[in-house]
C-alpha cells in the first residue's frame, strides 16, 4: 500500500503523505503528542476537539506531502466555505494512517 493519497478538495488536488515523521511534525506544530490526542479523541467521542485533531492531522499529512503548504489556519482559510468536509476527508485518508502505524510482528 502506498503511503500517499491525492484527493480533490475545492477543485484542487491535495496530496497527503503518512510517514513516521507524523509524530514529530505534529508535536512541533501543535505542542502536543499525536497519540495522546488520538487517545483523547477515542475517549471523548465527537465534538470540537475531535475535529481539531482531524484538521491538525490532515494538515500535517498535507505538509508532509508538500512542504510549501502554508500554516494550518492559512491553509484551511484557503478553502471555500463548506468545501472541506473534515470528517469525510479524514475517513478517506485513514487507510494511509493505519498502514503507517501497523506493527510488523515478524520484524522486531
N, CA, C and O atoms as a MOPAC input file, in Angstrom:
PM7 MOZYME 1SCF
protein

 N      0.84400 1    -1.18300 1     0.00000 1
 C      0.00000 1     0.00000 1     0.00000 1
 C      0.89000 1     1.24600 1     0.00000 1
 O      1.90600 1     1.30800 1     0.69200 1
 N      0.49000 1     2.19700 1    -0.76700 1
 C      1.21200 1     3.46200 1    -0.84200 1
 C      0.98100 1     4.26800 1     0.43600 1
 O     -0.03400 1     4.10500 1     1.11300 1
 N      1.92700 1     5.12900 1     0.74900 1
 C      1.77000 1     5.99800 1     1.91900 1
 C      1.26600 1     7.37700 1     1.51600 1
 O      1.33400 1     8.32300 1     2.30100 1
 N      0.75900 1     7.49000 1     0.29000 1
 C      0.22300 1     8.77200 1    -0.17300 1
 C     -1.17800 1     8.57600 1    -0.75800 1
 O     -1.54900 1     7.49300 1    -1.21100 1
 N     -1.92400 1     9.66000 1    -0.72800 1
 C     -3.24000 1     9.69500 1    -1.36000 1
 C     -3.46000 1    11.12000 1    -1.85100 1
 O     -3.06600 1    12.08100 1    -1.19000 1
 N     -4.08300 1    11.24700 1    -2.99800 1
 C     -4.39400 1    12.56700 1    -3.54600 1
 C     -5.90800 1    12.66400 1    -3.68900 1
 O     -6.54700 1    11.81500 1    -4.31100 1
 N     -6.46700 1    13.71700 1    -3.09800 1
 C     -7.90500 1    13.94100 1    -3.13300 1
 C     -8.20800 1    15.26900 1    -3.80800 1
 O     -7.39900 1    16.19700 1    -3.75700 1
 N     -9.36100 1    15.35900 1    -4.43200 1
 C     -9.81700 1    16.62500 1    -4.99100 1
 C    -10.68200 1    17.30300 1    -3.93700 1
 O    -11.73800 1    16.79600 1    -3.55700 1
 N    -10.21600 1    18.45700 1    -3.47400 1
 C    -10.92100 1    19.23100 1    -2.45300 1
 C    -11.03500 1    20.64800 1    -2.98100 1
 O    -10.02600 1    21.26900 1    -3.31900 1
 N    -12.23600 1    21.15900 1    -3.05600 1
 C    -12.46700 1    22.51800 1    -3.54100 1
 C    -11.82100 1    22.72100 1    -4.92200 1
 O    -11.18500 1    23.74300 1    -5.17800 1
 N    -11.99700 1    21.74100 1    -5.79000 1
 C    -11.47200 1    21.75200 1    -7.16800 1
 C     -9.94400 1    21.78500 1    -7.24300 1
 O     -9.38500 1    22.17300 1    -8.26900 1
 N     -9.26800 1    21.38300 1    -6.16800 1
 C     -7.79900 1    21.32200 1    -6.14600 1
 C     -7.35300 1    19.91000 1    -5.79800 1
 O     -8.01900 1    19.20100 1    -5.04400 1
 N     -6.22800 1    19.51900 1    -6.35300 1
 C     -5.62400 1    18.24400 1    -5.99900 1
 C     -4.76400 1    18.47200 1    -4.74800 1
 O     -3.80300 1    19.24100 1    -4.77300 1
 N     -5.12700 1    17.79200 1    -3.66000 1
 C     -4.39400 1    17.91800 1    -2.39800 1
 C     -3.81200 1    16.55500 1    -2.06300 1
 O     -4.53700 1    15.56600 1    -1.95600 1
 N     -2.50500 1    16.51300 1    -1.90000 1
 C     -1.82400 1    15.27400 1    -1.56000 1
 C     -1.63600 1    15.14700 1    -0.05800 1
 O     -1.44200 1    16.13800 1     0.64500 1
 N     -1.69500 1    13.91400 1     0.42100 1
 C     -1.47300 1    13.59100 1     1.82100 1
 C     -0.46000 1    12.45100 1     1.86800 1
 O     -0.54700 1    11.50100 1     1.09100 1
 N      0.49500 1    12.55200 1     2.78100 1
 C      1.53500 1    11.52300 1     2.88800 1
 C      1.75400 1    11.18300 1     4.35500 1
 O      1.96700 1    12.06900 1     5.18300 1
 N      1.69800 1     9.88600 1     4.67100 1
 C      1.91600 1     9.41900 1     6.04000 1
 C      3.31100 1     8.82700 1     6.15400 1
 O      3.68700 1     7.93700 1     5.39200 1
 N      4.06800 1     9.33000 1     7.11000 1
 C      5.39600 1     8.79400 1     7.40400 1
 C      5.56600 1     8.74200 1     8.91600 1
 O      4.70800 1     9.21800 1     9.66000 1
 N      6.66800 1     8.16500 1     9.36400 1
 C      6.95800 1     8.14100 1    10.80100 1
 C      7.15700 1     9.55500 1    11.33900 1
 O      7.05100 1     9.78100 1    12.54400 1
 N      7.44200 1    10.49400 1    10.46400 1
 C      7.63200 1    11.88200 1    10.87400 1
 C      6.35500 1    12.55600 1    11.35400 1
 O      6.40400 1    13.64900 1    11.91700 1
 N      5.20700 1    11.90900 1    11.13500 1
 C      3.93100 1    12.45700 1    11.58100 1
 C      3.98500 1    12.86000 1    13.05000 1
 O      3.55800 1    13.96000 1    13.40300 1
 N      4.49700 1    12.00100 1    13.89700 1
 C      4.52100 1    12.25200 1    15.33500 1
 C      5.35300 1    13.48600 1    15.68000 1
 O      4.95800 1    14.29400 1    16.52000 1
 N      6.49300 1    13.62300 1    15.03300 1
 C      7.38800 1    14.74800 1    15.31200 1
 C      6.84300 1    16.05900 1    14.75000 1
 O      6.86900 1    17.09500 1    15.41400 1
 N      6.35300 1    15.99200 1    13.51800 1
 C      5.81800 1    17.20900 1    12.89600 1
 C      4.58700 1    17.70600 1    13.64900 1
 O      4.42200 1    18.91300 1    13.82600 1
 N      3.72600 1    16.80000 1    14.09400 1
 C      2.52100 1    17.15700 1    14.84600 1
 C      2.91300 1    17.85000 1    16.15600 1
 O      2.37200 1    18.90300 1    16.49400 1
 N      3.85200 1    17.25300 1    16.88300 1
 C      4.27000 1    17.84700 1    18.16500 1
 C      4.95200 1    19.19200 1    17.93700 1
 O      4.72500 1    20.14000 1    18.68900 1
 N      5.78000 1    19.27700 1    16.91300 1
 C      6.47200 1    20.53400 1    16.61100 1
 C      5.47300 1    21.64300 1    16.27800 1
 O      5.64400 1    22.78500 1    16.70300 1
 N      4.44600 1    21.30800 1    15.52800 1
 C      3.47200 1    22.31000 1    15.08300 1
 C      2.47100 1    22.68600 1    16.17400 1
 O      2.06300 1    23.84400 1    16.26400 1
 N      2.07100 1    21.71700 1    17.00500 1
 C      0.95400 1    21.95500 1    17.92200 1
 C      1.28800 1    21.81500 1    19.40000 1
 O      0.45400 1    22.10800 1    20.25600 1
 N      2.51000 1    21.36500 1    19.70600 1
 C      2.94900 1    21.28900 1    21.09700 1
 C      2.33800 1    20.16500 1    21.90600 1
 O      2.48800 1    20.13200 1    23.12700 1
 N      1.64800 1    19.23600 1    21.24600 1
 C      1.07300 1    18.08800 1    21.93600 1
 C      1.46300 1    16.80900 1    21.20200 1
 O      1.81100 1    16.83000 1    20.02100 1
 N      1.39900 1    15.71200 1    21.92000 1
 C      1.72300 1    14.41700 1    21.33500 1
 C      0.54800 1    13.91600 1    20.49400 1
 O     -0.59700 1    13.94900 1    20.94500 1
 N      0.82500 1    13.45800 1    19.29100 1
 C     -0.22100 1    12.97300 1    18.39700 1
 C     -1.01800 1    11.83000 1    19.03800 1
 O     -2.24900 1    11.86700 1    19.06500 1
 N     -0.31900 1    10.82600 1    19.54800 1
 C     -1.03300 1     9.67100 1    20.08500 1
 C     -1.84600 1    10.01800 1    21.32400 1
 O     -2.91100 1     9.43800 1    21.53700 1
 N     -1.37500 1    10.94100 1    22.13900 1
 C     -2.16100 1    11.38700 1    23.29400 1
 C     -3.45600 1    12.04700 1    22.83200 1
 O     -4.51600 1    11.82100 1    23.41600 1
 N     -3.36700 1    12.85800 1    21.79000 1
 C     -4.57100 1    13.49800 1    21.25200 1
 C     -5.53500 1    12.47200 1    20.66500 1
 O     -6.74900 1    12.59700 1    20.82500 1
 N     -5.00100 1    11.46200 1    19.98800 1
 C     -5.84600 1    10.41800 1    19.40400 1
 C     -6.55500 1     9.63000 1    20.51500 1
 O     -7.72800 1     9.28400 1    20.37400 1
 N     -5.85800 1     9.34900 1    21.60400 1
 C     -6.48700 1     8.65200 1    22.73200 1
 C     -7.62400 1     9.50000 1    23.30400 1
 O     -8.68500 1     8.97100 1    23.63500 1
 N     -7.40900 1    10.80600 1    23.42200 1
 C     -8.46100 1    11.69800 1    23.91500 1
 C     -9.65800 1    11.69400 1    22.96300 1
 O    -10.80500 1    11.74300 1    23.40800 1
 N     -9.39700 1    11.63700 1    21.67400 1
 C    -10.47700 1    11.58900 1    20.68100 1
 C    -11.34200 1    10.35700 1    20.91700 1
 O    -12.57000 1    10.44200 1    20.91900 1
 N    -10.69100 1     9.20800 1    21.11500 1
 C    -11.44200 1     7.97300 1    21.32700 1
 C    -12.17500 1     7.98800 1    22.66700 1
 O    -13.22200 1     7.35800 1    22.81600 1
 N    -11.63200 1     8.69600 1    23.61900 1
 C    -12.23600 1     8.78700 1    24.94400 1
 C    -13.47600 1     9.69700 1    24.95200 1
 O    -14.48800 1     9.37800 1    25.57500 1
 N    -13.37600 1    10.83600 1    24.24900 1
 C    -14.44200 1    11.83600 1    24.29900 1
 C    -15.47200 1    11.71800 1    23.18600 1
 O    -16.54300 1    12.31900 1    23.27500 1
 N    -15.17000 1    10.95500 1    22.13900 1
 C    -16.13800 1    10.80800 1    21.04700 1
 C    -16.15800 1    12.01300 1    20.13200 1
 O    -15.10400 1    12.50800 1    19.73300 1
 N    -17.34200 1    12.49000 1    19.79500 1
 C    -17.49700 1    13.60500 1    18.85800 1
 C    -17.37300 1    14.95400 1    19.55600 1
 O    -17.50600 1    15.04500 1    20.77600 1
 N    -17.12300 1    15.98600 1    18.78400 1
 C    -17.06000 1    17.32800 1    19.34200 1
 C    -15.95700 1    18.15000 1    18.70400 1
 O    -15.28200 1    17.70400 1    17.77600 1
 N    -15.78900 1    19.34700 1    19.21400 1
 C    -14.83100 1    20.29800 1    18.64800 1
 C    -13.39900 1    19.77700 1    18.72300 1
 O    -12.62300 1    19.96800 1    17.78700 1
 N    -13.04000 1    19.11700 1    19.83000 1
 C    -11.66900 1    18.62200 1    19.96100 1
 C    -11.37700 1    17.55900 1    18.91000 1
 O    -10.28600 1    17.51800 1    18.34000 1
 N    -12.35800 1    16.70300 1    18.65900 1
 C    -12.18300 1    15.65100 1    17.65200 1
 C    -11.90100 1    16.28300 1    16.29200 1
 O    -10.97400 1    15.87000 1    15.59600 1
 N    -12.68500 1    17.27000 1    15.91700 1
 C    -12.45700 1    17.92300 1    14.62600 1
 C    -11.12400 1    18.66000 1    14.59800 1
 O    -10.45500 1    18.69500 1    13.56500 1
 N    -10.73900 1    19.24300 1    15.71900 1
 C     -9.44800 1    19.93200 1    15.76600 1
 C     -8.31000 1    18.95100 1    15.48900 1
 O     -7.39200 1    19.26400 1    14.73200 1
 N     -8.36600 1    17.77900 1    16.09400 1
 C     -7.32800 1    16.76800 1    15.86100 1
 C     -7.37000 1    16.29800 1    14.40900 1
 O     -6.31900 1    16.07300 1    13.80800 1
 N     -8.55100 1    16.14700 1    13.84200 1
 C     -8.65100 1    15.75000 1    12.43300 1
 C     -8.05400 1    16.81900 1    11.52400 1
 O     -7.28500 1    16.49700 1    10.61800 1
 N     -8.39700 1    18.08700 1    11.75100 1
 C     -7.81700 1    19.17800 1    10.95300 1
 C     -6.29400 1    19.17900 1    11.07500 1
 O     -5.58300 1    19.28500 1    10.07600 1
 N     -5.81100 1    19.06200 1    12.28900 1
 C     -4.35800 1    19.07000 1    12.51700 1
 C     -3.68300 1    17.91200 1    11.78700 1
 O     -2.65700 1    18.09000 1    11.13200 1
 N     -4.27300 1    16.72600 1    11.91000 1
 C     -3.68900 1    15.54100 1    11.27500 1
 C     -3.65900 1    15.70400 1     9.76000 1
 O     -2.64700 1    15.41400 1     9.12100 1
 N     -4.75500 1    16.16100 1     9.19000 1
 C     -4.79700 1    16.35600 1     7.73800 1
 C     -3.77600 1    17.39000 1     7.29000 1
 O     -3.13100 1    17.21800 1     6.25500 1
 N     -3.62300 1    18.46000 1     8.05800 1
 C     -2.63300 1    19.47700 1     7.70400 1
 C     -1.22400 1    18.88500 1     7.73800 1
 O     -0.42900 1    19.12700 1     6.83000 1
 N     -0.91300 1    18.11400 1     8.77600 1
 C      0.41900 1    17.50200 1     8.88400 1
 C      0.66700 1    16.57400 1     7.70100 1
 O      1.75500 1    16.58600 1     7.12400 1
 N     -0.31900 1    15.77700 1     7.33600 1
 C     -0.15200 1    14.86900 1     6.20200 1
 C      0.00800 1    15.62300 1     4.88800 1
 O      0.79600 1    15.22000 1     4.03200 1
 N     -0.73200 1    16.71000 1     4.72400 1
 C     -0.59300 1    17.53900 1     3.51800 1
 C      0.77100 1    18.22600 1     3.49100 1
 O      1.41200 1    18.30600 1     2.44300 1
 N      1.20300 1    18.71300 1     4.63400 1
 C      2.50700 1    19.39200 1     4.74000 1
 C      3.64200 1    18.40700 1     4.46600 1
 O      4.65700 1    18.77100 1     3.87100 1
 N      3.46400 1    17.15500 1     4.90400 1
 C      4.47600 1    16.13100 1     4.63700 1
 C      4.54000 1    15.83500 1     3.14400 1
 O      5.62000 1    15.59400 1     2.60400 1
 N      3.40800 1    15.85100 1     2.48500 1
 C      3.36200 1    15.62000 1     1.03200 1
 C      3.94700 1    16.80500 1     0.27200 1
 O      4.67800 1    16.62700 1    -0.70200 1
 N      3.62200 1    18.01700 1     0.72300 1
 C      4.03500 1    19.23900 1     0.02400 1
 C      4.46200 1    20.28400 1     1.05500 1
 O      3.62400 1    20.93400 1     1.67900 1
 N      5.76200 1    20.43500 1     1.22200 1
 C      6.28600 1    21.32800 1     2.25700 1
 C      5.93300 1    22.79500 1     2.02800 1
 O      6.12700 1    23.61700 1     2.92400 1
 N      5.42100 1    23.14000 1     0.85300 1
 C      5.05400 1    24.54000 1     0.60300 1
 C      3.67300 1    24.89300 1     1.16700 1
 O      3.24300 1    26.04400 1     1.08900 1
 N      2.98200 1    23.90000 1     1.73500 1
 C      1.67500 1    24.16200 1     2.35100 1
 C      1.87400 1    25.23300 1     3.43700 1
 O      2.79000 1    25.12400 1     4.25100 1
 N      1.01900 1    26.26600 1     3.44900 1
 C      1.16200 1    27.34100 1     4.44400 1
 C      0.73800 1    26.87800 1     5.84500 1
 O      0.26100 1    25.75400 1     6.00600 1
 N      0.90700 1    27.72700 1     6.84500 1
 C      0.45000 1    27.38700 1     8.19800 1
 C     -1.01400 1    26.94700 1     8.18200 1
 O     -1.77800 1    27.32800 1     7.29500 1
 N     -1.38800 1    26.15000 1     9.16300 1
 C     -2.70300 1    25.49500 1     9.16900 1
 C     -3.86700 1    26.45900 1     8.99500 1
 O     -4.77000 1    26.18000 1     8.20700 1
 N     -3.87600 1    27.56700 1     9.69200 1
 C     -5.01600 1    28.48100 1     9.58900 1
 C     -5.12200 1    29.07300 1     8.18400 1
 O     -6.21600 1    29.17400 1     7.62900 1
 N     -3.99900 1    29.45600 1     7.62000 1
 C     -3.97800 1    29.99900 1     6.25400 1
 C     -4.43800 1    28.94100 1     5.26500 1
 O     -5.21200 1    29.22900 1     4.35200 1
 N     -3.95800 1    27.71500 1     5.45100 1
 C     -4.32300 1    26.61600 1     4.55200 1
 C     -5.82000 1    26.35100 1     4.61900 1
 O     -6.48000 1    26.26500 1     3.58300 1
 N     -6.36400 1    26.22300 1     5.82400 1
 C     -7.79700 1    25.95500 1     5.96000 1
 C     -8.63600 1    27.11300 1     5.42200 1
 O     -9.67800 1    26.89500 1     4.80400 1
 N     -8.18200 1    28.33900 1     5.65800 1
 C     -8.90600 1    29.51100 1     5.15200 1
 C     -8.90000 1    29.59600 1     3.62700 1
 O     -9.72100 1    30.30400 1     3.04300 1
 N     -7.98200 1    28.88300 1     2.97900 1
 C     -7.89600 1    28.94500 1     1.52100 1
 C     -9.00000 1    28.13200 1     0.83200 1
 O     -9.19500 1    28.26000 1    -0.37700 1
 N     -9.71700 1    27.30700 1     1.58300 1
 C    -10.81000 1    26.51400 1     1.02000 1
 C    -12.11700 1    27.28100 1     1.15800 1
 O    -12.33600 1    27.97300 1     2.15200 1
 N    -12.97900 1    27.15700 1     0.16400 1
 C    -14.29200 1    27.80900 1     0.22100 1
 C    -15.09600 1    27.23500 1     1.38400 1
 O    -14.89800 1    26.09400 1     1.80100 1
 N    -15.99400 1    28.04800 1     1.88400 1
 C    -16.85800 1    27.62000 1     2.99000 1
 C    -17.61100 1    26.35400 1     2.58500 1
 O    -18.25400 1    26.31000 1     1.53600 1
 N    -17.52400 1    25.34100 1     3.42000 1
 C    -18.21500 1    24.08700 1     3.16400 1
 C    -17.50100 1    23.14000 1     2.22100 1
 O    -17.98900 1    22.03800 1     1.97200 1
 N    -16.35300 1    23.54400 1     1.68900 1
 C    -15.64500 1    22.73300 1     0.70200 1
 C    -14.62500 1    21.78100 1     1.32800 1
 O    -13.95300 1    21.03500 1     0.61600 1
 N    -14.51000 1    21.80300 1     2.65200 1
 C    -13.53800 1    20.95500 1     3.34400 1
 C    -14.28200 1    20.12700 1     4.40200 1
 O    -14.21200 1    20.43300 1     5.59300 1
 N    -14.99000 1    19.08200 1     3.96700 1
 C    -15.72600 1    18.24500 1     4.91400 1
 C    -14.75200 1    17.34900 1     5.69100 1
 O    -14.44100 1    16.23400 1     5.27200 1
 N    -14.28900 1    17.85500 1     6.80900 1
 C    -13.17700 1    17.24400 1     7.53300 1
 C    -13.40400 1    15.77000 1     7.85400 1
 O    -12.48900 1    14.96200 1     7.69000 1
 N    -14.58700 1    15.40700 1     8.30200 1
 C    -14.83000 1    14.00800 1     8.64400 1
 C    -14.70400 1    13.09900 1     7.42200 1
 O    -14.11200 1    12.02300 1     7.50600 1
 N    -15.25400 1    13.52400 1     6.29600 1
 C    -15.17600 1    12.72900 1     5.06700 1
 C    -13.73300 1    12.59500 1     4.58700 1
 O    -13.29100 1    11.50900 1     4.21200 1
 N    -13.00900 1    13.70500 1     4.60500 1
 C    -11.61000 1    13.68600 1     4.14800 1
 C    -10.77100 1    12.81200 1     5.06900 1
 O     -9.96100 1    12.00700 1     4.60800 1
 N    -10.96900 1    12.97500 1     6.36100 1
 C    -10.21200 1    12.18400 1     7.33900 1
 C    -10.46300 1    10.68500 1     7.11300 1
 O     -9.52700 1     9.88600 1     7.14500 1
 N    -11.71100 1    10.31200 1     6.88700 1
 C    -12.03000 1     8.89900 1     6.65000 1
 C    -11.37600 1     8.37000 1     5.37700 1
 O    -11.00300 1     7.19900 1     5.32100 1
 N    -11.23100 1     9.20700 1     4.36400 1
 C    -10.57300 1     8.77800 1     3.12300 1
 C     -9.06400 1     8.62300 1     3.30400 1
 O     -8.42800 1     7.81800 1     2.62300 1
 N     -8.50300 1     9.39200 1     4.21900 1
 C     -7.05900 1     9.36400 1     4.47000 1
 C     -6.68900 1     8.29700 1     5.50400 1
 O     -5.52800 1     7.90000 1     5.59800 1
 N     -7.65800 1     7.84200 1     6.26500 1
 C     -7.41300 1     6.87900 1     7.34100 1
 C     -6.60000 1     5.65200 1     6.91800 1
 O     -5.73900 1     5.22600 1     7.68700 1
 N     -6.82300 1     5.06000 1     5.74500 1
 C     -6.03400 1     3.87500 1     5.38000 1
 C     -4.52200 1     4.11400 1     5.36600 1
 O     -3.76700 1     3.23200 1     5.77600 1
 N     -4.06200 1     5.27700 1     4.90800 1
 C     -2.60900 1     5.50400 1     4.91700 1
 C     -2.11200 1     5.74600 1     6.34000 1
 O     -0.97100 1     5.41300 1     6.65900 1
 N     -2.94700 1     6.31500 1     7.19000 1
 C     -2.56500 1     6.48500 1     8.60100 1
 C     -2.43800 1     5.11900 1     9.27000 1
 O     -1.46100 1     4.85500 1     9.97100 1
 N     -3.41200 1     4.26700 1     9.05600 1
 C     -3.40100 1     2.93900 1     9.67100 1
 C     -2.22800 1     2.10800 1     9.17300 1
 O     -1.58300 1     1.41300 1     9.95800 1
 N     -1.95000 1     2.17300 1     7.88800 1
 C     -0.82200 1     1.42200 1     7.33400 1
 C      0.49700 1     1.92400 1     7.90000 1
 O      1.42800 1     1.14600 1     8.10700 1
 N      0.57300 1     3.22700 1     8.14800 1
 C      1.78900 1     3.82800 1     8.68800 1
 C      2.05100 1     3.35800 1    10.12000 1
 O      3.20400 1     3.30700 1    10.55000 1
 N      1.00600 1     3.01700 1    10.85500 1
 C      1.16200 1     2.63600 1    12.26100 1
 C      1.10800 1     1.13400 1    12.48900 1
 O      1.14400 1     0.66900 1    13.62800 1
 N      1.02300 1     0.38400 1    11.41100 1
 C      0.95500 1    -1.06500 1    11.51500 1
 C      2.27800 1    -1.61400 1    12.05000 1
 O      3.35700 1    -1.22100 1    11.60500 1
 N      2.17000 1    -2.51500 1    12.99800 1
 C      3.35400 1    -3.14200 1    13.58200 1
 C      3.57100 1    -4.49500 1    12.91100 1
 O      2.66400 1    -5.32500 1    12.84400 1
 N      4.78200 1    -4.69800 1    12.42000 1
 C      5.14200 1    -5.97400 1    11.79700 1
 C      5.76500 1    -6.86400 1    12.86400 1
 O      6.92800 1    -6.68900 1    13.22800 1
 N      4.99900 1    -7.80200 1    13.35300 1
 C      5.46100 1    -8.69600 1    14.43600 1
 C      6.60500 1    -9.60300 1    13.97500 1
 O      7.33800 1   -10.12600 1    14.81400 1
 N      6.77400 1    -9.80100 1    12.67900 1
 C      7.81800 1   -10.65500 1    12.17400 1
 C      9.18200 1    -9.96400 1    12.18300 1
 O     10.21500 1   -10.63200 1    12.12700 1
 N      9.19000 1    -8.62600 1    12.25300 1
 C     10.43100 1    -7.85100 1    12.27300 1
 C     10.51300 1    -7.05500 1    13.56200 1
 O     10.14800 1    -5.87900 1    13.58900 1
 N     10.98500 1    -7.67900 1    14.62600 1
 C     11.03900 1    -6.95000 1    15.90500 1
 C     12.04600 1    -5.81400 1    15.88800 1
 O     12.20300 1    -5.11300 1    16.88800 1

